[in-house]
Amino acid sequence: MEQTRELPTGIQSFEVLRTNDLLYVDKTALIYRLASTPVPYFLSRPRRFGKSLLLSTFEAYFEGKKDLFKGLAIEQLETKWETYPVLHLDLNAKKYDSVKALNAILNEHLEKWEVLYGDEKRDRNADERLKYVIERAHEKTQKRVVVLIDEYDKPLLANLLNDDLSEELRKTLKAFYGVLKSSGAYLRFVFLTGVTKFAQISVFSDLNQLTDISMWTDYSELCGITRQELLDTFDPELHALARRNDMTYEEAVAEMEQRYDGYHFAANSTGMFNPFSVLNTLKSGQFDDYWFQTGTPSFLAKLLTDSNYDLRKLVDGTRMASGDFAEYKADKSNPIPLIYQSGYLTILNYQPKRRMYTLGFPNDEVSYGFMKFLSPYYSTVPDGSTASYIDNFLDELDAGDVESFLNDLKVFFAGIPYELSDDTERHYQAIFYVVLTLIGTFVQAEVRSAHGRADAVVKTDKYIYVFEFKLNGTAEAALQQIDSKEYLLPYTLDGRKLVKVGVSFDKEKRNIGRYLIDR
């Protein structure tokens, strides 16, 4: 593929990025605004969303590396370029399978700082050593200290399902982070990042001076790429992507939006593109699920399956007050906070009078990837992968072969683990929605009409199917409901063949029972 400029794929160091003349989406005006105050900040963003690069940029700024900022917005804003002692702790990309492992990474950073500022407390606990380093750095440089902590919550998230280890890690981190409050007189600037919010974590119970800007509209564009930034910064690459995929420029941009845009981190904020997927798409010239392929925590699926959460709420959008999804809480009764904060849901709408948010999937990459990821947790598929079955579903519906589609769907239902839940009805719905959402990526699945709510309306090039499933009723009753509720009425002038499908479930067999097809 033609490549005119170097893209910073996988680069998390601002200095490496700038010294190698890589493309940079300029966030330095926002960085200057934050750095101009002595306020300690916290920012929550999903993984691979630019948090590490953000802190690296703060580090270069506070170290006075003016040359790295040449040509950027901050060059016209900053006039002093002072140098401060910077303590940068990165807790990302480490395995935290014990308290010893956590102490090892803390010790690694502390030893580096002690070389510069004094190691007289090297035999003490990590929190005592940090406090001493901060005080000595201030005394030695006569400047207040900058503290940057990247992925503060990584040890806790890595052990979310291990209560005993989580508690031990929490105690260590609470003492360590608590130093940032007791040392406030020596600190110039503090910035912490992570995936989860800190408000309800006991780690931060003593650190209440942090200002959480995670849902502030003014800083909603701090990480990620806006549509305008995409067009302004990557115009040649977008044209090359369009040519590579035999698209017009407008079609390529629209495809980027459909797949990677749609993240909203505050009410009525600008939509943000996932930077990891954008850079990888432009680099490779191919559209793919790059962010999702980097890994999804298994504990999210466990929370959903254990809670019997109705997946239709994820597909259609779920309404919540901010306090119900913006806090950290691994709770079976409400798995949404971690799913939202991990980047699989975003703010779709906000009603200020009721102070209610609507959360849903931000784009196709996430909706398809998340449902594909969930499917093995709800049903095991013999002799093949989920992808191959979905491909069969698509072929069958494209050909109008509803019988084969339903027979293959039985395979999914047959794979429901008996121990998963006693709530058979909920899991029928869950698996059906997983399948229809996966199919919907390619043929557009719907669940609503102006005259009621069908279980699904699926469109292909030649057919429009309306499915109605009865868990406590007959196939005849399902067909009758399609007619009485006029689910097909909006499509009568469409031109495609309309097909009604009524299905009953056999609870004893835990599978599809009788079905009727009206063509």
MISE-25921 format. One record per residue (C-alpha): residue number from 1; x, y negated, z. Coordinates in steps of 0.5 Angstrom, whole numbers. Each point is the difference from the previous one (the first is absolute). Layout:
N
+-----+-------+-------+-------+
:   i :    c1 :    c2 :    c3 :
+-----+-------+-------+-------+
: NUM :     X :     Y :     Z :
...
+-----+-------+-------+-------+
//
This chain:
519
+-----+-------+-------+-------+
:   i :    c1 :    c2 :    c3 :
+-----+-------+-------+-------+
:   1 :     0 :     0 :     0 :
:   2 :     2 :    -7 :    -1 :
:   3 :     3 :    -3 :     6 :
:   4 :     2 :    -8 :     0 :
:   5 :     1 :    -1 :     7 :
:   6 :     2 :     4 :     6 :
:   7 :    -6 :     2 :     5 :
:   8 :     1 :     0 :     8 :
:   9 :    -3 :     7 :     0 :
:  10 :     2 :     3 :     7 :
:  11 :     4 :    -6 :     2 :
:  12 :    -1 :    -2 :     7 :
:  13 :     6 :    -5 :     1 :
:  14 :    -1 :    -7 :    -2 :
:  15 :     7 :    -1 :     0 :
:  16 :     1 :     6 :    -5 :
:  17 :    -6 :    -2 :    -4 :
:  18 :     3 :    -8 :    -1 :
:  19 :     7 :     2 :    -1 :
:  20 :    -2 :     5 :    -6 :
:  21 :    -5 :    -5 :    -3 :
:  22 :    -6 :     4 :     1 :
:  23 :    -7 :    -2 :    -1 :
:  24 :    -3 :    -3 :     6 :
:  25 :    -7 :    -2 :     2 :
:  26 :     1 :    -7 :     3 :
:  27 :    -3 :     0 :     7 :
:  28 :     5 :    -5 :     3 :
:  29 :    -5 :    -5 :     1 :
:  30 :    -4 :     4 :     5 :
:  31 :     7 :     2 :     3 :
:  32 :     2 :    -7 :     1 :
:  33 :    -7 :    -2 :     3 :
:  34 :     1 :     6 :     5 :
:  35 :     7 :    -1 :     2 :
:  36 :    -1 :    -7 :     1 :
:  37 :    -4 :     1 :     7 :
:  38 :     3 :     4 :     6 :
:  39 :    -6 :     4 :     0 :
:  40 :     1 :     8 :     1 :
:  41 :    -4 :     3 :    -5 :
:  42 :    -3 :     7 :    -2 :
:  43 :    -2 :     3 :    -7 :
:  44 :    -4 :     6 :    -2 :
:  45 :     1 :     3 :    -7 :
:  46 :    -1 :     7 :    -3 :
:  47 :     7 :     3 :    -2 :
:  48 :     4 :    -1 :    -6 :
:  49 :    -3 :    -7 :     0 :
:  50 :     6 :    -5 :     1 :
:  51 :     1 :     0 :     7 :
:  52 :     7 :     2 :     0 :
:  53 :     2 :    -5 :    -5 :
:  54 :    -4 :    -6 :     4 :
:  55 :     4 :     1 :     6 :
:  56 :     6 :     1 :    -4 :
:  57 :    -1 :    -7 :    -3 :
:  58 :    -1 :    -3 :     7 :
:  59 :     6 :     3 :     2 :
:  60 :     4 :    -3 :    -6 :
:  61 :    -4 :    -7 :     1 :
:  62 :     2 :     0 :     8 :
:  63 :     7 :     2 :    -2 :
:  64 :     1 :    -6 :    -4 :
:  65 :     1 :     3 :    -7 :
:  66 :    -2 :    -6 :    -4 :
:  67 :     3 :     3 :    -7 :
:  68 :    -5 :     6 :     0 :
:  69 :    -6 :    -5 :     0 :
:  70 :     2 :    -4 :    -6 :
:  71 :    -5 :    -1 :    -5 :
:  72 :    -6 :     2 :     5 :
:  73 :    -5 :    -4 :     4 :
:  74 :     4 :    -1 :     6 :
:  75 :     6 :    -3 :    -3 :
:  76 :    -5 :    -7 :    -1 :
:  77 :    -2 :     1 :     8 :
:  78 :     6 :     2 :     4 :
:  79 :     5 :    -6 :     1 :
:  80 :     4 :     3 :     6 :
:  81 :     1 :     7 :    -1 :
:  82 :     2 :     2 :     7 :
:  83 :     3 :     6 :     2 :
:  84 :    -2 :     4 :     6 :
:  85 :     1 :     7 :     3 :
:  86 :    -4 :     5 :    -3 :
:  87 :    -2 :     7 :     3 :
:  88 :    -4 :     4 :    -5 :
:  89 :    -2 :     7 :     2 :
:  90 :    -3 :     5 :    -5 :
:  91 :    -4 :     6 :     2 :
:  92 :    -2 :     2 :    -7 :
:  93 :     2 :     6 :    -3 :
:  94 :     2 :     4 :     6 :
:  95 :    -2 :     7 :     3 :
:  96 :    -3 :    -2 :     7 :
:  97 :    -1 :     7 :     3 :
:  98 :     3 :    -1 :     7 :
:  99 :     1 :    -6 :     5 :
: 100 :     7 :     2 :    -1 :
: 101 :     0 :    -2 :    -8 :
: 102 :    -4 :    -7 :     2 :
: 103 :     6 :    -1 :     5 :
: 104 :     5 :     2 :    -6 :
: 105 :    -3 :    -5 :    -5 :
: 106 :     0 :    -6 :     6 :
: 107 :     7 :     2 :     2 :
: 108 :     2 :    -1 :    -7 :
: 109 :    -2 :    -7 :    -1 :
: 110 :     2 :    -2 :     7 :
: 111 :     7 :     2 :    -1 :
: 112 :     1 :    -4 :    -6 :
: 113 :    -3 :    -6 :     4 :
: 114 :     4 :     1 :     6 :
: 115 :     7 :     0 :    -5 :
: 116 :    -2 :    -7 :    -1 :
: 117 :    -3 :    -3 :     6 :
: 118 :     3 :     5 :     6 :
: 119 :    -1 :     7 :     2 :
: 120 :     0 :    -1 :     8 :
: 121 :    -7 :     3 :     1 :
: 122 :     2 :     6 :    -5 :
: 123 :    -2 :     5 :     5 :
: 124 :    -7 :    -3 :     2 :
: 125 :    -7 :     2 :    -3 :
: 126 :    -1 :    -2 :    -7 :
: 127 :    -5 :    -6 :     3 :
: 128 :     6 :    -3 :     4 :
: 129 :     5 :     0 :    -5 :
: 130 :    -5 :    -3 :    -5 :
: 131 :    -1 :    -6 :     5 :
: 132 :     7 :    -1 :     2 :
: 133 :     2 :     0 :    -8 :
: 134 :    -5 :    -5 :    -1 :
: 135 :     3 :    -4 :     6 :
: 136 :     7 :     0 :    -2 :
: 137 :    -2 :    -1 :    -8 :
: 138 :    -3 :    -7 :     3 :
: 139 :     6 :    -1 :     4 :
: 140 :     5 :     1 :    -5 :
: 141 :    -3 :    -3 :    -6 :
: 142 :    -4 :    -6 :     4 :
: 143 :    -5 :     2 :    -5 :
: 144 :    -7 :     3 :     2 :
: 145 :    -1 :     7 :    -3 :
: 146 :    -4 :     3 :    -5 :
: 147 :    -3 :     7 :     1 :
: 148 :    -3 :     4 :    -6 :
: 149 :    -3 :     7 :     1 :
: 150 :    -2 :     4 :    -6 :
: 151 :    -5 :     5 :     1 :
: 152 :    -1 :     0 :     7 :
: 153 :    -5 :     5 :     1 :
: 154 :     3 :     6 :    -5 :
: 155 :     2 :     4 :     6 :
: 156 :    -7 :     0 :     3 :
: 157 :    -3 :     1 :    -7 :
: 158 :     5 :     6 :    -1 :
: 159 :    -3 :     3 :     6 :
: 160 :    -7 :    -2 :     0 :
: 161 :    -3 :     7 :     1 :
: 162 :     5 :     2 :     6 :
: 163 :    -2 :    -4 :     6 :
: 164 :     5 :     2 :     5 :
: 165 :     6 :    -2 :    -5 :
: 166 :    -4 :    -6 :    -2 :
: 167 :    -1 :    -2 :     7 :
: 168 :     8 :     0 :     2 :
: 169 :     1 :    -4 :    -7 :
: 170 :    -5 :    -5 :     2 :
: 171 :     4 :    -1 :     7 :
: 172 :     6 :    -1 :    -3 :
: 173 :    -2 :    -5 :    -5 :
: 174 :    -4 :    -4 :     5 :
: 175 :     6 :    -1 :     4 :
: 176 :     4 :    -2 :    -6 :
: 177 :    -5 :    -4 :    -3 :
: 178 :    -2 :    -3 :     6 :
: 179 :     7 :    -4 :     0 :
: 180 :    -2 :    -4 :    -5 :
: 181 :    -5 :    -4 :     5 :
: 182 :     5 :     0 :     6 :
: 183 :     5 :    -3 :    -5 :
: 184 :    -4 :    -5 :    -3 :
: 185 :     4 :    -6 :     2 :
: 186 :     6 :     3 :    -4 :
: 187 :    -4 :     1 :    -7 :
: 188 :    -1 :    -4 :    -6 :
: 189 :    -4 :     5 :    -4 :
: 190 :    -3 :     6 :     1 :
: 191 :    -4 :     4 :    -6 :
: 192 :    -2 :     7 :     1 :
: 193 :    -3 :     5 :    -6 :
: 194 :    -4 :     6 :     0 :
: 195 :    -6 :     4 :    -2 :
: 196 :    -4 :     0 :     6 :
: 197 :    -3 :    -6 :     4 :
: 198 :     3 :    -1 :     6 :
: 199 :    -6 :    -3 :     4 :
: 200 :    -2 :     7 :     3 :
: 201 :     7 :     3 :     1 :
: 202 :     2 :     0 :     7 :
: 203 :     7 :    -1 :    -3 :
: 204 :    -2 :    -7 :    -1 :
: 205 :    -4 :    -1 :     7 :
: 206 :     6 :    -5 :     2 :
: 207 :     1 :    -3 :    -6 :
: 208 :    -6 :    -4 :    -1 :
: 209 :     4 :    -6 :    -3 :
: 210 :     0 :     3 :    -7 :
: 211 :    -4 :    -4 :    -5 :
: 212 :    -4 :     6 :    -5 :
: 213 :     0 :    -3 :    -7 :
: 214 :    -2 :     6 :    -3 :
: 215 :    -7 :    -2 :    -1 :
: 216 :     1 :    -8 :    -1 :
: 217 :    -2 :    -2 :    -7 :
: 218 :     6 :    -5 :     0 :
: 219 :     5 :     6 :     0 :
: 220 :    -4 :     5 :    -4 :
: 221 :     5 :    -1 :    -6 :
: 222 :     6 :     1 :     4 :
: 223 :     1 :     8 :    -2 :
: 224 :    -2 :     2 :    -7 :
: 225 :    -1 :    -3 :    -7 :
: 226 :    -6 :    -4 :    -2 :
: 227 :    -3 :     0 :    -7 :
: 228 :     3 :    -7 :    -1 :
: 229 :     7 :     2 :     2 :
: 230 :     0 :     7 :    -4 :
: 231 :    -2 :    -4 :    -6 :
: 232 :     5 :    -6 :     1 :
: 233 :     6 :     5 :     3 :
: 234 :    -1 :     6 :    -5 :
: 235 :    -2 :    -3 :    -6 :
: 236 :     5 :     4 :    -5 :
: 237 :    -1 :     6 :     4 :
: 238 :    -7 :     0 :    -1 :
: 239 :     0 :    -1 :    -7 :
: 240 :     5 :     6 :    -1 :
: 241 :    -5 :     4 :     4 :
: 242 :    -5 :    -1 :    -4 :
: 243 :     4 :     1 :    -6 :
: 244 :     2 :     7 :     3 :
: 245 :    -7 :     2 :     1 :
: 246 :    -3 :    -2 :    -6 :
: 247 :    -4 :    -6 :     3 :
: 248 :    -1 :    -7 :    -1 :
: 249 :     3 :    -5 :     6 :
: 250 :    -7 :    -1 :     3 :
: 251 :    -2 :     8 :     0 :
: 252 :     7 :     1 :     4 :
: 253 :    -1 :    -5 :     5 :
: 254 :    -7 :     2 :     1 :
: 255 :     2 :     7 :     1 :
: 256 :     5 :    -2 :     5 :
: 257 :    -5 :    -4 :     4 :
: 258 :    -5 :     6 :    -1 :
: 259 :     6 :     5 :     3 :
: 260 :     4 :    -5 :     5 :
: 261 :    -4 :    -6 :     2 :
: 262 :    -5 :    -1 :     5 :
: 263 :     3 :    -1 :     7 :
: 264 :    -3 :    -5 :     4 :
: 265 :     3 :    -1 :     7 :
: 266 :    -4 :    -6 :     2 :
: 267 :    -8 :    -2 :    -1 :
: 268 :     0 :    -3 :    -7 :
: 269 :     7 :     0 :    -1 :
: 270 :     4 :     1 :    -7 :
: 271 :     0 :     7 :    -3 :
: 272 :     7 :     3 :     1 :
: 273 :     3 :     5 :    -5 :
: 274 :     4 :     6 :     3 :
: 275 :     8 :    -2 :    -1 :
: 276 :     2 :     7 :     0 :
: 277 :    -4 :     3 :    -5 :
: 278 :     0 :    -7 :    -4 :
: 279 :     8 :     1 :    -1 :
: 280 :     0 :     7 :    -1 :
: 281 :    -5 :    -1 :    -6 :
: 282 :     4 :    -5 :    -3 :
: 283 :     6 :     3 :     1 :
: 284 :    -2 :     7 :    -3 :
: 285 :    -5 :    -3 :    -5 :
: 286 :    -5 :     5 :     3 :
: 287 :    -6 :     0 :     4 :
: 288 :     0 :     5 :     6 :
: 289 :    -2 :     0 :     7 :
: 290 :     7 :    -2 :     3 :
: 291 :    -2 :    -3 :     6 :
: 292 :    -4 :     6 :     2 :
: 293 :     5 :     5 :    -2 :
: 294 :     5 :    -3 :     5 :
: 295 :    -4 :     4 :     6 :
: 296 :    -7 :     0 :     4 :
: 297 :     0 :     2 :     7 :
: 298 :    -3 :     6 :     2 :
: 299 :    -3 :    -3 :     6 :
: 300 :    -5 :    -4 :    -4 :
: 301 :    -3 :     6 :    -3 :
: 302 :     0 :     3 :     7 :
: 303 :    -4 :    -6 :     3 :
: 304 :    -5 :     1 :    -6 :
: 305 :    -1 :     7 :     0 :
: 306 :    -1 :     0 :     8 :
: 307 :    -4 :    -6 :     0 :
: 308 :    -5 :     3 :    -5 :
: 309 :     0 :    -7 :    -3 :
: 310 :    -5 :    -1 :    -6 :
: 311 :     5 :    -1 :    -6 :
: 312 :    -6 :    -4 :    -4 :
: 313 :     2 :    -6 :     5 :
: 314 :     7 :     0 :    -3 :
: 315 :    -3 :     1 :    -7 :
: 316 :    -6 :    -5 :     1 :
: 317 :     4 :    -5 :     5 :
: 318 :    -1 :     0 :     7 :
: 319 :    -2 :    -6 :     4 :
: 320 :     4 :    -2 :     7 :
: 321 :     1 :    -6 :     4 :
: 322 :     8 :    -1 :     0 :
: 323 :     1 :     2 :     7 :
: 324 :    -3 :     7 :    -2 :
: 325 :     6 :     1 :    -5 :
: 326 :     5 :    -5 :     1 :
: 327 :     2 :     3 :     6 :
: 328 :     5 :     6 :     1 :
: 329 :    -4 :     6 :     3 :
: 330 :     1 :     7 :    -2 :
: 331 :    -7 :     2 :     1 :
: 332 :    -4 :     6 :    -3 :
: 333 :    -6 :    -4 :     1 :
: 334 :     2 :    -6 :    -4 :
: 335 :     6 :     2 :    -5 :
: 336 :    -1 :    -6 :    -4 :
: 337 :     6 :    -4 :     4 :
: 338 :     5 :     4 :    -2 :
: 339 :    -2 :     1 :    -7 :
: 340 :    -1 :    -7 :    -1 :
: 341 :     7 :    -2 :     2 :
: 342 :     3 :     5 :    -3 :
: 343 :    -2 :    -3 :    -7 :
: 344 :    -6 :     5 :    -2 :
: 345 :    -5 :    -5 :     1 :
: 346 :    -1 :    -8 :    -1 :
: 347 :    -4 :    -5 :     1 :
: 348 :    -5 :    -1 :    -5 :
: 349 :    -5 :    -5 :     3 :
: 350 :    -1 :    -4 :     6 :
: 351 :    -7 :    -3 :     2 :
: 352 :     2 :    -6 :     5 :
: 353 :    -7 :    -1 :     3 :
: 354 :     0 :     8 :     3 :
: 355 :     8 :     0 :     0 :
: 356 :     0 :     7 :    -4 :
: 357 :     5 :     2 :    -4 :
: 358 :    -1 :     6 :    -6 :
: 359 :     5 :     4 :    -1 :
: 360 :     2 :     5 :    -6 :
: 361 :     5 :     2 :    -4 :
: 362 :     4 :    -5 :    -4 :
: 363 :     1 :     3 :    -6 :
: 364 :     0 :     6 :    -5 :
: 365 :     7 :     3 :     3 :
: 366 :    -2 :     0 :     7 :
: 367 :    -7 :     3 :    -1 :
: 368 :     2 :     5 :    -5 :
: 369 :     6 :     2 :     4 :
: 370 :    -3 :     0 :     7 :
: 371 :    -6 :     4 :    -2 :
: 372 :     5 :     5 :    -4 :
: 373 :     4 :     0 :     7 :
: 374 :    -6 :     2 :     4 :
: 375 :    -3 :     5 :    -4 :
: 376 :     5 :     6 :     3 :
: 377 :    -2 :    -2 :     7 :
: 378 :    -7 :     1 :    -2 :
: 379 :     0 :     6 :    -4 :
: 380 :     5 :     5 :    -3 :
: 381 :     0 :     1 :    -7 :
: 382 :     3 :     7 :    -2 :
: 383 :     4 :     2 :    -6 :
: 384 :     1 :    -7 :    -2 :
: 385 :     1 :    -7 :     2 :
: 386 :    -5 :    -6 :     1 :
: 387 :     2 :    -3 :    -6 :
: 388 :    -1 :     6 :    -4 :
: 389 :    -7 :     0 :     2 :
: 390 :    -2 :    -7 :    -1 :
: 391 :     3 :     1 :    -7 :
: 392 :    -5 :     5 :    -1 :
: 393 :    -6 :    -4 :     3 :
: 394 :     2 :    -5 :    -5 :
: 395 :     0 :     4 :    -6 :
: 396 :    -7 :     4 :     2 :
: 397 :    -3 :    -7 :     1 :
: 398 :     2 :    -3 :    -6 :
: 399 :    -2 :     6 :    -4 :
: 400 :    -7 :     0 :     4 :
: 401 :     1 :     7 :     3 :
: 402 :    -3 :    -1 :     7 :
: 403 :     0 :     7 :     2 :
: 404 :     7 :     1 :    -1 :
: 405 :     1 :    -6 :     4 :
: 406 :    -4 :     2 :     6 :
: 407 :     3 :     7 :     0 :
: 408 :     7 :    -3 :     1 :
: 409 :    -3 :    -5 :     5 :
: 410 :    -2 :     6 :     4 :
: 411 :     7 :     2 :     0 :
: 412 :     2 :    -6 :     4 :
: 413 :    -6 :     1 :     5 :
: 414 :     2 :     7 :     1 :
: 415 :     7 :    -3 :     2 :
: 416 :    -3 :    -3 :     6 :
: 417 :     4 :     2 :     7 :
: 418 :    -6 :     3 :     4 :
: 419 :     4 :    -3 :     6 :
: 420 :     0 :    -7 :    -3 :
: 421 :    -6 :    -2 :     3 :
: 422 :    -7 :     2 :     2 :
: 423 :    -3 :    -5 :    -4 :
: 424 :    -1 :     3 :    -6 :
: 425 :    -4 :    -5 :    -3 :
: 426 :     5 :    -5 :     1 :
: 427 :     5 :     4 :    -3 :
: 428 :    -4 :     1 :    -7 :
: 429 :    -1 :    -7 :     0 :
: 430 :     8 :    -1 :     1 :
: 431 :     2 :     5 :    -5 :
: 432 :    -5 :    -3 :    -5 :
: 433 :     2 :    -7 :     0 :
: 434 :     8 :     2 :     0 :
: 435 :    -2 :     4 :    -7 :
: 436 :    -4 :    -6 :    -3 :
: 437 :     5 :    -5 :     2 :
: 438 :     5 :     4 :    -3 :
: 439 :    -4 :     0 :    -6 :
: 440 :    -2 :    -7 :     0 :
: 441 :     7 :    -2 :    -1 :
: 442 :    -1 :     2 :    -7 :
: 443 :    -7 :     0 :    -2 :
: 444 :    -3 :    -5 :     5 :
: 445 :    -4 :     3 :     6 :
: 446 :    -6 :    -4 :     3 :
: 447 :    -4 :     1 :     6 :
: 448 :    -5 :    -5 :     0 :
: 449 :    -6 :    -3 :    -5 :
: 450 :    -5 :    -6 :     1 :
: 451 :    -5 :     5 :     2 :
: 452 :     3 :     4 :     5 :
: 453 :     6 :     4 :     2 :
: 454 :     2 :     7 :    -4 :
: 455 :     5 :     4 :     2 :
: 456 :     4 :    -1 :    -6 :
: 457 :    -1 :    -3 :    -7 :
: 458 :     6 :     2 :    -5 :
: 459 :     1 :    -3 :    -6 :
: 460 :     4 :     4 :    -6 :
: 461 :     1 :    -3 :    -7 :
: 462 :    -6 :     4 :    -2 :
: 463 :    -4 :     2 :     6 :
: 464 :    -3 :    -4 :     6 :
: 465 :    -1 :     5 :     6 :
: 466 :    -4 :    -1 :     6 :
: 467 :     1 :     5 :     6 :
: 468 :    -4 :     1 :     6 :
: 469 :     2 :     5 :     5 :
: 470 :    -5 :     2 :     5 :
: 471 :     3 :     3 :     7 :
: 472 :    -7 :     2 :     3 :
: 473 :    -4 :     0 :    -6 :
: 474 :    -1 :     4 :    -7 :
: 475 :     3 :    -2 :    -7 :
: 476 :    -7 :    -2 :    -2 :
: 477 :    -1 :    -5 :     5 :
: 478 :     7 :    -3 :    -2 :
: 479 :    -2 :     0 :    -7 :
: 480 :    -7 :    -3 :     2 :
: 481 :     4 :    -6 :     4 :
: 482 :     4 :    -2 :    -6 :
: 483 :    -7 :    -1 :    -4 :
: 484 :    -4 :    -3 :     6 :
: 485 :     6 :    -5 :     2 :
: 486 :     1 :    -1 :    -8 :
: 487 :     8 :     1 :     1 :
: 488 :     1 :     0 :    -8 :
: 489 :    -4 :    -6 :    -1 :
: 490 :     6 :    -5 :    -1 :
: 491 :     3 :     5 :    -5 :
: 492 :    -6 :     1 :    -5 :
: 493 :     2 :    -5 :    -5 :
: 494 :     8 :     2 :     1 :
: 495 :     0 :     5 :    -6 :
: 496 :     3 :     6 :     3 :
: 497 :    -4 :     6 :     2 :
: 498 :    -3 :     0 :     7 :
: 499 :     1 :     6 :     4 :
: 500 :    -3 :     1 :     7 :
: 501 :     3 :     6 :     4 :
: 502 :    -4 :     2 :     7 :
: 503 :     4 :     4 :     5 :
: 504 :    -2 :     4 :     6 :
: 505 :     6 :     2 :     5 :
: 506 :     0 :     7 :     3 :
: 507 :     2 :    -1 :     8 :
: 508 :     1 :     7 :     1 :
: 509 :     5 :     1 :    -6 :
: 510 :     2 :    -7 :     2 :
: 511 :     0 :    -2 :    -8 :
: 512 :    -4 :    -2 :    -6 :
: 513 :    -7 :     4 :     0 :
: 514 :    -5 :    -1 :    -6 :
: 515 :     1 :    -5 :    -5 :
: 516 :    -5 :    -3 :    -5 :
: 517 :     3 :    -4 :    -6 :
: 518 :    -5 :    -4 :    -4 :
: 519 :     3 :    -3 :    -7 :
+-----+-------+-------+-------+
//
